[in-house]
C-alpha cells in the first residue's frame, strides 16, 4: 500500500501539471524520464526522490515545498464537507474549471465569481 505522503505528493504533481496544462509526456521529457514514471509518481505507486522532486518543481515553476503543502489537512480530511468533495482538486473537470477561470481577465473573472455566488445561493 502506498504511503500517505507519496500519494499526497503525487496528487500535487498531477494537480500542478493539470493546472498549467502540461502533459505527462512533456513533464517527463523536461526531467529526463519516461511518462510511465510520471504516472507512477502521480498515483503514489512510486516514491519521488528529493532530487527528482526538485527537477519536477523546476519544470513546473514551483519550489519542491509546494508538493507538501496541505499534507496535514489531507491526512486529517476523511469526508467531504457540504457539497465539496474531499479531494476536489483530483477531479479533472474541477482543475479545468480553475485553469479556465484564471485565463479570464481579472475584471470579468470577478463578475463571474459574483454570478457563481448568486447562483449557488439560489440552488
C-alpha positions as CSV (number, residue, x, y, z in Angstrom):
1,X,0.0,0.0,0.0
2,X,1.3,3.4,-0.9
3,X,2.4,5.8,1.9
4,X,0.1,8.8,2.6
5,X,2.9,11.2,1.8
6,X,3.7,9.6,-1.5
7,X,0.1,9.7,-2.5
8,X,-0.2,13.4,-1.5
9,X,3.0,14.4,-3.3
10,X,1.7,12.5,-6.4
11,X,-1.6,14.3,-6.2
12,X,0.1,17.7,-6.0
13,X,2.3,16.8,-9.1
14,X,-0.9,15.9,-11.0
15,X,-2.8,19.0,-9.9
16,X,0.0,21.4,-10.8
17,X,0.5,19.6,-14.2
18,X,-3.2,19.9,-15.0
19,X,-3.4,23.5,-13.8
20,X,-0.6,24.6,-16.1
21,X,-1.8,22.4,-19.0
22,X,1.2,20.2,-19.2
23,X,1.1,16.6,-20.4
24,X,2.8,13.7,-18.6
25,X,4.9,13.3,-21.7
26,X,6.1,16.9,-21.6
27,X,6.9,16.8,-17.9
28,X,8.8,13.5,-18.4
29,X,10.8,15.0,-21.3
30,X,11.7,18.0,-19.2
31,X,13.0,15.9,-16.3
32,X,14.6,13.2,-18.4
33,X,12.4,10.2,-17.6
34,X,9.6,8.2,-19.2
35,X,6.0,9.3,-18.9
36,X,5.1,6.0,-17.3
37,X,7.3,7.1,-14.3
38,X,5.3,10.3,-14.0
39,X,2.1,8.1,-13.9
40,X,3.6,6.1,-11.1
41,X,4.6,9.2,-9.2
42,X,1.1,10.7,-9.6
43,X,-0.7,7.7,-8.2
44,X,1.8,7.3,-5.3
45,X,2.8,3.9,-6.6
46,X,6.5,5.0,-6.7
47,X,8.2,7.4,-4.4
48,X,9.7,10.6,-5.8
49,X,13.3,11.1,-4.8
50,X,14.3,14.6,-3.4
51,X,16.4,15.4,-6.5
52,X,13.7,14.3,-8.9
53,X,11.1,16.3,-7.0
54,X,13.4,19.3,-7.3
55,X,13.6,18.8,-11.0
56,X,9.8,18.4,-11.3
57,X,9.3,21.6,-9.4
58,X,11.7,23.4,-11.6
59,X,10.0,22.1,-14.7
60,X,6.6,23.3,-13.4
61,X,7.7,26.6,-11.9
62,X,7.2,25.8,-8.2
63,X,9.5,25.1,-5.3
64,X,9.8,21.5,-4.0
65,X,8.0,22.5,-0.9
66,X,4.9,23.1,-3.0
67,X,4.3,19.4,-3.2
68,X,4.0,19.0,0.6
69,X,1.5,21.9,1.1
70,X,-1.7,20.8,2.6
71,X,-0.3,17.4,3.8
72,X,-1.6,17.7,7.3
73,X,-5.1,18.7,6.1
74,X,-5.1,15.9,3.6
75,X,-4.2,13.4,6.3
76,X,-7.0,14.6,8.6
77,X,-9.6,15.0,5.9
78,X,-11.7,11.9,5.6
79,X,-15.1,13.1,4.5
80,X,-16.4,15.8,2.2
81,X,-17.8,18.9,3.7
82,X,-21.1,20.2,2.3
83,X,-21.2,19.7,-1.5
84,X,-17.5,19.9,-1.9
85,X,-15.7,16.6,-2.4
86,X,-12.8,15.9,0.0
87,X,-10.4,15.5,-2.9
88,X,-11.9,18.2,-5.2
89,X,-8.6,19.0,-6.9
90,X,-8.1,15.5,-8.1
91,X,-11.2,15.9,-10.3
92,X,-10.1,16.7,-13.8
93,X,-13.1,18.8,-14.6
94,X,-12.6,20.9,-11.5
95,X,-9.0,21.5,-12.4
96,X,-10.0,22.5,-16.0
97,X,-12.6,24.9,-14.5
98,X,-9.9,26.6,-12.3
99,X,-7.5,26.8,-15.3
100,X,-10.2,28.4,-17.4
101,X,-11.2,30.7,-14.7
102,X,-7.7,32.2,-14.3
103,X,-7.5,32.6,-18.1
104,X,-10.3,35.1,-17.9
105,X,-9.3,38.8,-17.5
106,X,-9.5,39.9,-13.8
107,X,-12.4,42.3,-14.1
108,X,-14.6,39.7,-15.9
109,X,-13.4,37.0,-13.5
110,X,-14.7,39.0,-10.6
111,X,-18.1,39.3,-12.3
112,X,-18.1,35.6,-13.0
113,X,-17.3,34.9,-9.4
114,X,-20.2,37.0,-8.2
115,X,-22.5,35.3,-10.6
116,X,-21.5,31.9,-9.3
117,X,-22.0,33.0,-5.7
118,X,-25.6,34.3,-6.5
119,X,-26.4,31.0,-8.4
120,X,-25.1,28.9,-5.5
121,X,-27.3,30.9,-3.0
122,X,-30.4,30.2,-5.2
123,X,-29.7,26.5,-5.6
